[in-house]
Structures are given as C-alpha cells and as structure tokens.
C-alpha cells in the first residue's frame, strides 16, 4: 500500500511539473493590427537587443498588414501606429519606408529607390491575382541619412559655364583673336586705329567683393567689337532660343551711362557687321529712345524692342541681366531676378542658331563702354 501511495505521489509530482512548464512556455500574445498572427514578447537580450517593428504579414486578399514601429528619418524620430497597405496583383511589390514622407510605409513595383532617393526596405511581397503568395522580410535598422548636397550623379545633359573674367586682355584693330580667359572667348572686331578693346579693370576702383572685372569698349564711328563664347571668328551658331533650353546671365555696369554708343548682351548671329540680322539681347544706348536697358528680339533684320524700365545710366549701378529659353516660341527676360518685358511675346523671336556675345558699338564720335563682372550659362541638352 505504501508503495502504491508513493507511486501515486510521484506521478502527481510529474504532472504538476509538466503543467508548470507548459504554463511558463505560453508567452503573452499581442497584435498591433487586427487579424494578424500574434507576435510575442521577449527579453531584448534574447533578440540581439533590437525590435525593429514594421512587421509585414499577409491579411485577406491583397492586403498587407504592417505592425507598429519607430524610425529615424532625416534626423527626426517618426512613430507609426500600424496599418495596412494594398498590394498590386500578379507582381512583386516593394514595401518600404518613404524617406521623402516622414518614413511612412508605402509600396511600388519598381524597387527600393525612387529616382536618386534611397528608400528603406521592409519587404518584397509577391502576389497572385487576388492574394499574397510570399513575403520576403527585408527589415533592418530603420535610419535614413540623406546624401550630402552636391553628390548627385553627374548629368552630362545639364551643364553650367561660368567666367569671372579674372584674366585676358585685347587691344587691337584686327578681326579676330586667340581664345582668352576661362571659357576661351574669341574676339570679332572692326575698329579704326585701335579704337576697340578688352581690358581687365582694377578691382579697387570698380566694385568691392569681386574677383575680376572686364571692360569692353568701342571708341568711334561705327567701330564695333564682339566678345564671343568659345568660337572662332567665322562663327558657330550654337543656341536656338526656340529649340534649346538655357539660362544666360551677365552682371554688367554700362559705363557710358547708356547715353552713347550701343551696348548689347545676349545672342547674335552675324558678327561680321555692326548690327546682326538675328538676335536676342539686352540693349542700351543710341539705338533706343532713352537710357534704359531694352529687350530686343530681332529676326531677318526686323526688331521688336520693349523697354525694361531699368535705367542703364545709373552711375556705378551693376545689374544682372538674364535670358531664359525653354525651347518654345517665347523667352523670359529678367533683370536682377525680376521679370521684365512681359509684353514682348514671341514677335520676331528668331528660330535659328545664335552665338553668345557681348557687343560694344560706337556711334559717331561717342563710345560704347561696358564693365562685365561675370558671365554664366546654364544649358540643358539631350543625347550627350
């Protein structure tokens, strides 16, 4: 009898032990999104010290459940309460945290990058016609640091040319000159007795906080001088304002006060004559009715001119003149960043190749004289 009692006691003890073990093996259950498989709580030391969240699980049909999570995006913490995404049918869906939208979960069918913007992967979700078939979990640490400014991939179809006119001088009556200054400018001139010139100006006497100032002048009669961008004296016809996309800038002081000679900045075709047959340029001087800067569109020797209202005769006043072309039938004119000549429209806008140029043209006994601080050209091309 004692043996039987002892065996009964031992059997009861074993059952009690198994019951306690079973009780301890049952972890508390939780779910951030309704109708998902339950997750489990665990000591972080048993899970590599990390609980990333954003757990992707299949819901009904093409619904993907995503649990709660926290991510550091662009240096800011973002907390997600958990929700769902609808997957596209019969394709691989890439589920990610959108680094351009506070790291909110999103999906596409192209991959874990949008243009040049990296996305934070959560999962790759394959789908059938109406259901999710497989989920590949791609989660890792959810922290996004944007690339430093200026590290974008090189784009050969977007080019900026800049010249601060630090060096290079020319004074002669010949018709052409070798390439000078940073961008390899050339000269086309028709001068009497050396009456045209390009000459660097002393910084202290011209404009504070500048590196280089280039003077371009033509002294007398119908003498003229062209400063041409990177071409020889026979021409190149580089840009068509109705075809090409570009922005052309000059920072200039009209040193003759806009009252004598003629100063032009922009695009022209024929450098062998004092007045080009085709052009798009800012102009001041004797060719206009006052001393303002004017917008000029000239096609087959017919000009359409509109007054900017900006006086070119202000002593010591530099202005940044700008011509913006988008490959359409009109261009945008600006001075110091503000639009001018809005009424000029597309009348007499040439549809032909033109060269970037600065021109000084004398008139009778009067001179044309400009001081150029810098030149810039932003050019968008195709097929390079």
Buried (B, 14 or more C-beta within 10 A) or exposed (E): EEEEEEEEEEEEEEEEEEEEEEEEEEEEEEBBBEEBEEBEEEEEEEEEEEEBBBBBBBBEEBBBBBBBBBBBBEEEEBEBEBBBBEBEBEEBBBBBBBBBEEBBBBBBEEEBEBEEEBBBBBBBBBBEEEBBEEBEBBBEEBBBEEEEEEEEEEEEEEEEBEBBBEEBEBEBBBEBBEEBBBBBBBBBBBBBEEBBBBBBBEEEEBBEEBEBBBBBBBBBBBBBBBBBBBBEBEBBBBBBBBEBBBBBBBBBBBBBBBBBBBBBBBBBBBBEEBBBBBBBBBBBBBBBEEBBBBBBBBBEEEBBBBBBEBBBBBEEEBBBBBBBBBBEEBBBBBBEEEEBBEEBEBBBBBEBBBBBBBBBBBBEEBBBBBBBBBBBBBBBEEEE
